[in-house]
Each structure stands twice: as structure tokens, then as C-alpha cells.
């Protein structure tokens, strides 16, 4: 299929079989051809101005018009030659400083040179791409914040992780990449099924998905209360369906045989009238019977496939529920558009003691509420609410400086560690602590001042 990227369209058929990092040129017709050498353009001129104060951007410095450039493209002239001609026909190029000339060449190369490098997908590349192009799909999760989440969550091979995210599968893919196919991941999802659009972009092998489980959020409460149950699983779903289908098929065959007998009697009576008509009707009847039989076979296969898929889904659901009931998860990652308090309080029940958890939210206020609820509830230590700050720097000879545009915010993280706690004692102890804390000391100070 046609791929459209950065105002370029091409087909990826010729890229199959090449290694990652190969640079291709887009030829006419959208075909890719490996670039033999990454040549340094010999467009650098010795003449360069001292400053740009006398250069005025009036749109008249370039002698080549759009029609001229289009004519060059139609002739099949490569982008590198077009850039060279643009430089030669620019009246202000020689007056620009060396840095300005480099910037001009880079800009024109990006516009006219159709060069593409295919790189191996990774968390860093995908998170940067999503944040730059479609930040709303990943809840404005910045790439440095995602790195902090993976570090604070102690994501490593062999873990048993619970991931609840609505970031198009980006956080799930990052966790899977760091675990390297070892350990197990339970993805909690809202709605009808898990969303893994970004996860599929990583290109993981099948081994990575063998230990990936999913569980719906709607059944978490029933699992915690002990009322969780699925529909009764048939021991052999295909056999029951086949038996019903065969019985229906037999009755259908009887009906068709009766119809055929009637048709034969009528044709025998009319045989003397016209033998040609008889042959035509027999051919049509045979075709109808074959068509009916093929349609019945298709329906049987479709019903069987549906039953098989439902049975497999229920089986996986029971397996995932058994994993959660063990309540020994090694960590919890939450990055969703929903309010984190209720999510975190319910999902922490499945995490073993002395394990980390990380919650991401685009805004600070929901995490503040979550922070206070956790302090009241107890069972967690080392609670931290943090915001990462990021500034990009351009590092080039004689012109290293912070970039003019930078991100305003990358969201907030609430992290902590679970501990063993007793519900009854913690509630009583917390209420007593509230009575005995600051108010008494404040009263003493007020009394001293009055005296």
C-alpha cells in the first residue's frame, strides 16, 4: 500500500530484506532504491558574509520560479542537483554567514531531496513521534516522563507487572521492551477490549505476546469481592455445535431429496415434449444444490470459529483472574485518562508488599487527591509527587544554546512502595494520630502568647 510520510509518498516493497538503518532514495513512481553513498554535497562556497544585517527577505532573491522547479522535477533531475541550482540562482546566498548558508542548504535538502532512512522502532523513537504529532492520544505523556515511570516502577525481566493505560499501548510497549519477553504482564483495560495500536508498532516477536494477559476493569470489583464468575465453559465446544449442525443438515438433505424426486417425476412426464429443456433444468438444479451445500459449509465454519474464539477468550479470562488472585504482582503502572484514586486503590490490592507503583496524570490536582487518600488509607511508604522538567539544547560548533521552543509540561508522577498493613489497626491509629498531631501544639503556643 501507499505510505504517506512528511509530504512524501512511496511503497515499502523494495525495503523488505534490507537491514535497519539503510538509507533509500524515492524514485519516480514511489519506489525505494538503496542509496549507494551518503555523499557530502560540494555546495559549500568559500565566499560567506560577515553578518546578515543587509539581507532583506523580500521574496525576490530567488531567480527560479515554482514552474521552473516543477519542470526540473518532471525532467527527472535529482533533489541534490535542484538544491545546487537553487543556490546558484540565489542572489543573497553569498552574502549570508556560514551558519546561515548551512541552515539554508539543510532546509532546501529537506524539501527537495527525497531520502528516507528506515530505523528500528524503539520506545524513545515512538514516544518522541507520538508526543510531537499526536500528544492527545498518549495523554500528553512526554518521553522523559515515560523514562521516569519505567525507572520508578523497577521494570525488569522476570517481573509480574500490572499495567493500566489509555495511551494507545505506548506504555505497555515500553514495559514489554524493557522486560524483553521474560516475565508476565497483565493489562487492565476499559471498554470492550484492549487498545494496542502503538504496541504493534514495536514489531515484537510472538514470544513477547505469549505472557501478555488482559483483564477488564469492569470485573475487578467482583474479583476482589469473590463474586467473579464467567459463563459455564463447554468442555468440547466444537462437538456440540457439530452435532446440532449435522442434525439440521440431515433434515435439509431430506427436504432437498424430496424436491428432487418431485422434479424428476415432472421431468419424466415432460420428457416426450422437449429433451433440451430437460437437460437445462437438470443442470440448473444441480448448480443450486451445490451452491446450497457450499453455503451451509461456510455457515458451519463461521459458527465453529465464533464458538472457538469465545471459548478461548473465556479460558484466558479465567487464567488472568487466577494470576490476579495470587496478589503477588511485582509492580503497578497507571497512566490513564480516568481519575487515578479509585483505580489505584483497587489495583493496589493485587500488588505484593515492598513493591513499587507509579501513577501518571497530565494534571496535578487528581494526584494530590490520590496522595491524601493513600496517606489516610496507609499501606504505602515513600510517597512522592513529582514533575520532570525538560529543556532541549542545540549542540553545534560555536552555536550551542537552548532551543527557542520547549515543552511547557510533561505531566506529573505519583510513586511509592507498598507495605504490609492491617486495615483495622491502621484506621484506628490514623484517627488517633489526627487528634494528637498539630492542634495540641498549636493550642500550647496560643496559650503561651495569651499569658
C-alpha positions, 0 to 999 in steps of 0.5 A, a space after each residue: 500500500 501507499 505510505 504517506 510520510 512528511 509530504 512524501 509518498 512511496 511503497 515499502 516493497 523494495 525495503 523488505 530484506 534490507 537491514 535497519 538503518 539503510 538509507 533509500 532514495 524515492 524514485 519516480 513512481 514511489 519506489 525505494 532504491 538503496 542509496 549507494 553513498 551518503 555523499 557530502 554535497 560540494 555546495 559549500 562556497 568559500 565566499 560567506 558574509 560577515 553578518 546578515 544585517 543587509 539581507 532583506 527577505 523580500 521574496 525576490 532573491 530567488 531567480 527560479 520560479 515554482 514552474 521552473 522547479 516543477 519542470 526540473 522535477 518532471 525532467 527527472 533531475 535529482 533533489 541534490 542537483 535542484 538544491 545546487 541550482 537553487 543556490 546558484 540562482 540565489 542572489 543573497 546566498 553569498 552574502 549570508 554567514 556560514 551558519 546561515 548558508 548551512 541552515 539554508 542548504 539543510 532546509 532546501 535538502 529537506 524539501 527537495 531531496 527525497 531520502 528516507 532512512 528506515 530505523 528500528 522502532 524503539 520506545 524513545 523513537 515512538 514516544 518522541 513521534 507520538 508526543 510531537 504529532 499526536 500528544 492527545 492520544 498518549 495523554 500528553 505523556 512526554 518521553 522523559 516522563 515515560 523514562 521516569 515511570 519505567 525507572 520508578 516502577 523497577 521494570 525488569 525481566 522476570 517481573 509480574 507487572 500490572 499495567 493500566 493505560 489509555 495511551 494507545 499501548 505506548 506504555 505497555 510497549 515500553 514495559 514489554 521492551 524493557 522486560 524483553 519477553 521474560 516475565 508476565 504482564 497483565 493489562 487492565 483495560 476499559 471498554 470492550 477490549 484492549 487498545 494496542 495500536 502503538 504496541 504493534 508498532 514495536 514489531 515484537 516477536 510472538 514470544 513477547 505476546 505469549 505472557 501478555 494477559 488482559 483483564 477488564 476493569 469492569 470485573 475487578 470489583 467482583 474479583 476482589 469481592 469473590 463474586 467473579 464468575 464467567 459463563 459455564 465453559 463447554 468442555 468440547 465446544 466444537 462437538 456440540 455445535 457439530 452435532 446440532 449442525 449435522 442434525 439440521 443438515 440431515 433434515 435439509 438433505 431430506 427436504 432437498 431429496 424430496 424436491 428432487 424426486 418431485 422434479 424428476 417425476 415432472 421431468 419424466 412426464 415432460 420428457 416426450 415434449 422437449 429433451 433440451 429443456 430437460 437437460 437445462 433444468 437438470 443442470 440448473 438444479 444441480 448448480 443450486 444444490 451445490 451452491 446450497 451445500 457450499 453455503 451451509 459449509 461456510 455457515 458451519 465454519 463461521 459458527 465453529 470459529 465464533 464458538 472457538 474464539 469465545 471459548 478461548 477468550 473465556 479460558 484466558 479470562 479465567 487464567 488472568 483472574 487466577 494470576 490476579 488472585 495470587 496478589 503477588 504482582 511485582 509492580 503497578 503502572 497507571 497512566 490513564 485518562 480516568 481519575 487515578 484514586 479509585 483505580 489505584 486503590 483497587 489495583 493496589 490490592 493485587 500488588 505484593 508488599 515492598 513493591 513499587 507503583 507509579 501513577 501518571 496524570 497530565 494534571 496535578 490536582 487528581 494526584 494530590 487527591 490520590 496522595 491524601 487518600 493513600 496517606 489516610 488509607 496507609 499501606 504505602 511508604 515513600 510517597 512522592 509527587 513529582 514533575 520532570 522538567 525538560 529543556 532541549 539544547 542545540 549542540 553545534 560548533 560555536 552555536 550551542 544554546 537552548 532551543 527557542 521552543 520547549 515543552 511547557 509540561 510533561 505531566 506529573 508522577 505519583 510513586 511509592 512502595 507498598 507495605 504490609 498493613 492491617 486495615 483495622 489497626 491502621 484506621 484506628 491509629 490514623 484517627 488517633 494520630 489526627 487528634 494528637 498531631 498539630 492542634 495540641 501544639 498549636 493550642 500550647 503556643 496560643 496559650 503561651 502568647 495569651 499569658 
